[in-house]
Amino acid sequence: MSTAVATALAALMSLPSMSLAPHVTPIDRLARLEAALGPTCPRLFMKRDDLLSFGAGGNKVRKMQAIAAEAIASGADTLITCGGVQSNHARVTAAAGAALGLAVDLVVNGERQPVATANARLDALFGATVHYVSSRDERAPMMETLADRARRAGMRPCIVPLGASTPTGALGFARGVAELSSANVRPDAIVFATSSGGTHAGLIAGCALLGLEPRIIGISADDPSAALAKTVGDLLAGIAARLGARPETIGANRAIDVDDGFVGGGYGVPTPASTEALELLARREGILLDPTYTAKAMAGLIARVRAGEFTANQTVLFWHTGGQVGYFT
């Protein structure tokens, strides 16, 4: 390991973090899925971040541990963030506020449900105040309005961007890559759902700093590949600046692989392929995916296996980013 990498890795692992989910998540072999996909299927493993032990789990927990530490260090007493009505990030932010004694305001686009379900129900259970707007474009202005209102009331708000996908949030996720090394798993490829870019950037940076060189394949849940690749690139630039590292040290010089071929009718709209993937995992492995993110990502993985993109002697890791609460809408 070069001095530059060692220095950046030390900076990553010393990043302030709230210990919301202190337990390492398991890595499970998907043997029955392998059998279903045939003899040329690679070895399939799953990183079970759906089992993160806080707020119903998911990748947003890793980001929030770093974001919340940053907010508290700045003196914040209120978290303000946004998302859709069934946002996993909003749910985790609400849970973090409950655990850390912070007020939480959520700005969500969509219609108020007559009876709240899934993540929306958990937002209320965790004690967040939910503000409804009619479109995505209205979320950021509403967050600023709420922040101004809080300041006038003598509070200290912290606005958390969509998905906690900031360089800090991405670094919080990057720390999780160390769990692959401790489990002695060195995948040839990592496949996962990508949307706001923080998980994607965190995986690239974490793998680079820990000496792992898998293909990192993000399956888009919504945005076109070019737009999402730019978002990830911008986050990597921010990560390098935050760690005081050269871009190549944190993998920013590598191609950003985004597959937008499984979005279908749009964000949160199931496709025949994602429905098949969700059912196949449930019936072969007893593992629940969610229809918005992980089912589409798994559909992307299955399609690549069936197309012969991987060989039987390769190892492919599916990083389960959670979100299964969304199945119960």
N, C-alpha and C positions, 0 to 999 in steps of 0.2 A: 504494500500500500504506500503510495507516494505521500510526502509530507502535506501536500495541498489537500489530498483526499482525507487524510487523517485529521487535519485541522477542521475541515468542513464537517466531517462526521462527528467530531467531538462537539462542535457547535450545535449540530442537530440534536444529539442525545442530551445536551444540557439545556435545551429549550424549556422554558417554564411551562408547566403543565399541571392542570388539576386532575387528581386521580379519581375520575368518575368511574372508569372501568379498568381496574388494575389487573384483571386476569387475561392471560394469553388465550386467544381463541384457537380451537383445534383445527387441524388440517386432516380432512377425511378422504380416504380413497373411495372413488365412485365406481366400484367394481361392477355393480349390476347395470349401471348406465353404460359402462364399457361393453358389457356383454350385449346390450340392446343395440349398440352401434356397430357391432361386428368385429371380426378378427383383426382388421387393420387399424382399429381404434388405438390411439395413444394411451398411455397411462394417464388417467384423469384424477385429479385431486381437487378438493374444494377448501378454500380458506373461509372459515365459518364466522365472518364478522356479523352475520345475523344473530349470533349468540353472544355478542358483546354484552356484558352484564350491567347495562344501564339504560333506562328509558326505552326499552323494547329494542335496543341494539341498532346495528347498522353503521355504515361508514361515517355518518355525520358525528358519531360519538367521538371518534378519533380526532376529528377536526375541532370539535367543541372543547375538548380538553385543553388544547392550546389557545383557542380563541378566548375562552373564559378566563384563563390565567392572564392573558394580555389585558382583558377588560378590567379585571379586578386590580391588576397592577396600576392601571391608569386612574383608579378611584371610582370606577363606574358602579352604580347601584341599580341600573336598569339595562336590560338587553332589548333591543328593537330589531326585528328581522322580518323577512317576508317569504312568501312562497304561495303555492296553490292551496286550496282548501285541505287537501290531503298530503301536504308537505311533510316528508320525513324530517327534514331539517327543522321545520317549525316545531315539530313534536319534541325533538331532542333539545332544542333551545328552551322550550317550556320546562322540560324535565331538569335541565341544568339550572335554570332559575330557581326551581323548587329546592334543589339540593344545596345550592350555594347562597340562598337567601336574597336573591335578586328579583326585582320586578321584571316581568316580561310582557312586551307588547308585540303581537303578531299581526302583520298586514297580509291578508290573504285575498287572492282574486278568485272569484267564483260565487256561486249562490249559497247563502246560508241554508243549511239543511234543516228541515222541520225537526228531525231528531238526529243529533250529531252521531256519526259513526266513525270507526277506525281512528285515524290520526286526529281528526277533528274532535272526537270524543276525548281522546287523551290530552289534547291541548287544554281543554276545560278542566279535566281532572287534575292536571298539574298546576292549575291556577293561573294560566296566562290570560291576558285580556286580548280578545281577538277583534280586529277591525277589518271589515269587508270592503273591497273595492271591486269594480266591475271588470278591470283589465290589468294585464301585467304592467302596462305603461304607467298606471296610477300608483304602483307600489312604492317606488322610490320617493316621489313627492310626498306621499302620506307618511313614510318613515321620517322624512325631514320635518314634517309638520308635528309629528308626535315628539320628536326629539326637542324641537323648539318649545313645545308645551311643557315638556318635562323640565327643561332648564329654567323656564320661568317659575316653575313650582319649587325650585331649589334642588332638583334632582340632578344626577350625573349620568346621562344616558350614553350608551355605546351602540351604534348602529352596526349590525353584523350583516354583511352583504349576502345575497342569495347563496344558499348552499354552504355557507361558511367557506367559500372558495376564494380565500385570500392567500398570499404567500404563507402567512402564519398557519392558516387552516391546513394548507397542503403539507406543510412541514409536520403538523400533528399527525397526518396520515402517513407520511414518509417514515416516521419512527416505527410504525407497525411492520414495515418490511423486515426489520431485525428479527421478527418472530419466524420468518422463513429460515434464516440462517441458524437460529437456535434449534429448529426442528430438522435441520439437515435436509431441507428440500430445495433443490436447485432446478426450477422449471425451465424448459426450453421456451415456453410461452406463458404469458399471463393474460387471461381474457376477463373482462369485467364490463359493467355498465358505466357509461360516461355521460355527463350532462353539463354541469356547471364548471367542470374542468379541474377541480381541486384534487380529487382522488387520482385522476390521470397524472397530473403534475407530480403529486406526491409519490406515486409508484415509480415514475421515471427517476426522480431525484434519489429516492430511497435505494433503488436497485443500483444506481451508479455509485453511490457512496459505500454500499456494502459489497461491491465487487460482483454483483449478479448481472448477467447479460441476457435475460430472456427477451423475446419479442414481447412488447407491451401493446396489446390490442384492445382498444376501447370501442365498445359497441354503443353508438349514440342512441339515446332515448328520445331525442328531439331535434337538435340542431344539425345543419349540414356539416359535413366533415371539415370543409375549409374554415368555416367560422369557429368551430370548436377547436381545431388545431391551433388557430391563432390565439384563442383564449388560453389554452394550455401553454403555448409558447410565452405569452405575457406573464403567466404565473411562474414559469421557470426562471424568467429574468428577475422577477421579484424575489424568488427563493435564493438565487445566486447573490443578489445584493444583501439579503438578510443574513446569509452565512458568511459574507465577505469572500466568496469563492468565484473562480472563473466559471463561465457558463459550461464549459466542457466537463468541469469537475462534477457537476450535478446532472450531467446527461443532456444538457440543453442543445448540444450539437447533433443529437440523433434525430432521425425522422420521427414525426409524431403520427402514429397510426390510428386513425379514426375511421370506423366503418359505419356509414349512415344508411346502409342498405336494409336495416330492419326496423326503421322508424314506422313504416306503414302509414296509417292515416293520421299520425301525429302523436304528440305527447299523451300518454295515458290511454291510447286507443289500442286494444289488443289486435294482434294479427293471427292468422291461422298458424304461422310458425311459432309465435310466442305462446299461444294456447297449447300447442303440441308439447313444447318444451316444459311448460309449467306442469302439465299432466304427466309427462314422462318422468320428471324428477320426483313428483309426488308418488307415483305408482311403482317406480323402480328403487327409489332411495328413501322414501318417507320424508323428503325435504321439501319445504314450502318456498317457492319463489314468489315474487310479486309481479302483477301484470304490467306495471309501468316501466320498471328498470330491469330487474334481473331475469325475467322471463324472456325479454327481447335479447339480452346479452347471451343467455343460454341458447336461444335460437341461433344466434350468430356462431357460437361455438359448434353446435351440432351440425350446422350447414358446412362449416369448414372441415369437420371430421369426415362427413359424407363425401365431400369433394376431394378427399385424399390429400389435404393440405399438410397434415402431420403424418409421421410414420409411427408404426407400432412400438418402436423403441424410444420414442420421445415422451417427455413428461409435460403435460399441460395443466396449469393451475387455473381454476375458475375462482375468482375472488368474489365471494357472495357479499354484496354490499348491503344486505338487509332489505327493509321495506316491506316485509311480509304482512305487516299490519294493514297495508293497503288492500290486501286481498279481501278484507272484511268490510268493504264499503257497501 
